[in-house]
């Protein structure tokens, strides 16, 4: 009776969702809106196209859940490139692809650039220790000093806020 729209718990990337997300973002740049809200499928589509192609090629069945202040990504990961020293004894039991979950905040760091700070990572429901997560990110990106995952974002986004009901994108300040 309340008429409230149900919150979509998870979204998958798709061409329709990508078109919808881009149309919403265009309204930020077209000076019509101060902010727009993307649903989980639109966020999954934007992240899917915004990740480095080499990293994205390692992920299959990408799915995104929006949490309070955090983006949770679920996928199947090709495990061949995982550093054995970071996954410990689990390395012996890994199949060629494994379900993974990674979560952390997404923050705008510059024009067309956001960074996803992965704070938790699990393989087949086995969580990695937090210090191993940072090393895994660095290894996955081929940069020993990197602690966040870069995500290309469309022009005109200055701030991102993540809630379970949607990701709010704020455009450039109007003058």
C-alpha positions in Angstrom: 0.0 0.0 0.0 2.9 2.4 0.7 3.8 2.7 -3.0 7.5 2.6 -2.2 9.5 1.1 -5.0 11.4 -2.0 -3.9 15.1 -1.7 -3.5 17.0 -3.8 -6.0 19.5 -5.8 -4.0 21.9 -6.5 -6.8 22.5 -5.4 -10.4 24.3 -6.8 -13.4 25.8 -4.9 -16.2 23.9 -4.7 -19.5 23.6 -2.5 -22.6 20.2 -1.0 -21.5 21.5 -0.2 -18.1 24.6 1.4 -19.6 22.5 3.6 -21.9 20.3 4.6 -19.0 23.2 5.5 -16.8 24.8 7.5 -19.6 21.5 9.4 -20.2 21.3 10.3 -16.5 24.9 11.4 -16.4 24.3 13.5 -19.5 21.6 15.4 -17.6 24.3 16.4 -15.1 26.5 17.7 -17.9 23.5 19.3 -19.7 23.0 21.7 -16.7 19.6 20.2 -16.0 20.3 18.3 -12.8 22.5 18.9 -9.8 22.5 15.1 -9.0 21.3 11.8 -10.4 20.7 8.4 -8.8 21.9 5.2 -10.5 20.4 1.8 -9.6 22.6 -1.2 -9.0 22.4 -2.4 -12.6 23.4 1.0 -13.9 26.3 1.1 -11.4 27.4 -2.4 -12.5 27.4 -1.2 -16.1 29.4 1.9 -15.4 32.0 -0.1 -13.2 32.2 -2.8 -15.9 33.1 -0.3 -18.6 35.2 1.8 -16.2 37.6 -0.9 -15.0 41.0 -1.5 -16.7 40.3 -3.9 -19.6 43.0 -6.3 -18.4 41.4 -6.5 -14.9 37.8 -6.6 -16.3 38.8 -9.6 -18.5 39.6 -11.6 -15.4 36.0 -11.1 -14.0 33.0 -13.0 -15.2 29.4 -12.8 -14.1 29.9 -9.3 -12.6 27.2 -8.3 -10.1 27.1 -5.1 -7.9 25.3 -4.5 -4.6 25.1 -1.0 -3.2 25.7 -0.7 0.5 25.8 2.2 2.9 29.0 4.0 1.7 30.4 1.0 -0.1 30.1 -0.9 -3.4 30.1 -4.7 -3.2 31.2 -6.5 -6.3 30.6 -10.1 -6.8 32.1 -12.0 -9.7 33.9 -15.1 -10.8 37.6 -14.5 -10.9 40.1 -16.3 -13.1 42.5 -17.5 -10.3 45.7 -18.2 -12.3 47.1 -14.7 -11.6 46.4 -14.7 -7.8 49.6 -14.6 -5.8 49.8 -17.9 -4.0 51.5 -16.3 -1.0 48.5 -14.1 -0.4 45.8 -16.8 -0.6 47.8 -19.2 1.6 46.7 -22.8 1.9 43.6 -22.0 -0.1 45.8 -21.8 -3.2 46.0 -25.6 -3.4 42.2 -25.9 -3.6 41.4 -23.1 -6.1 39.6 -24.0 -9.3 40.3 -22.1 -12.5 37.6 -19.6 -11.6 36.2 -18.9 -8.2 33.4 -16.7 -6.8 34.8 -13.6 -5.2 33.4 -10.7 -3.3 35.1 -7.3 -2.8 33.8 -4.3 -1.1 34.8 -0.7 -0.4 34.0 2.9 -1.0 34.2 4.6 -4.4 35.5 8.1 -4.5 36.0 10.7 -7.2 39.7 11.7 -7.2 39.8 13.9 -10.4 38.1 14.6 -13.7 37.0 11.3 -15.2 38.7 9.4 -12.4 37.4 7.5 -9.3 39.2 5.1 -7.0 37.6 2.0 -5.4 39.3 1.3 -2.0 38.8 -2.4 -1.6 38.5 -3.0 2.2 37.3 -6.6 2.1 37.9 -9.5 -0.3 36.8 -13.1 -0.1 37.3 -16.1 -2.4 34.7 -18.8 -2.2 33.5 -17.2 1.1 37.0 -17.3 2.7 37.9 -13.8 3.7 41.5 -12.6 3.1 43.2 -10.7 6.0 42.9 -6.9 5.5 46.7 -6.5 4.9 46.6 -9.2 2.2 43.7 -7.3 0.5 46.0 -4.3 -0.2 48.8 -6.5 -1.5 46.3 -8.3 -3.7 45.1 -5.0 -5.2 48.7 -4.0 -5.8 49.6 -7.3 -7.4 46.4 -7.4 -9.6 47.2 -3.9 -10.9 50.9 -4.5 -11.4 51.9 -1.6 -9.1 53.4 -2.3 -5.7 52.4 1.1 -4.5 48.8 1.0 -5.6 46.2 0.5 -2.9 43.0 1.4 -4.8 41.4 0.2 -8.0 41.1 3.0 -10.6 37.7 3.3 -12.3 37.2 5.6 -15.3 34.0 7.7 -14.8 32.2 10.0 -17.2 33.1 13.7 -17.2 31.2 16.0 -15.0 30.9 13.9 -11.8 32.5 15.6 -8.8 31.1 13.4 -5.9 29.6 10.0 -5.3 27.5 8.9 -2.4 26.5 5.2 -2.1 23.4 4.0 -0.4 21.5 0.7 -0.6 18.7 2.5 -2.6 21.1 3.9 -5.2 24.3 5.7 -6.0 24.0 9.4 -6.2 26.3 11.3 -8.6 26.8 15.0 -8.0 27.7 17.2 -10.9 30.0 20.2 -11.1 29.1 23.1 -8.9 26.9 25.6 -10.8 28.2 29.2 -10.9 
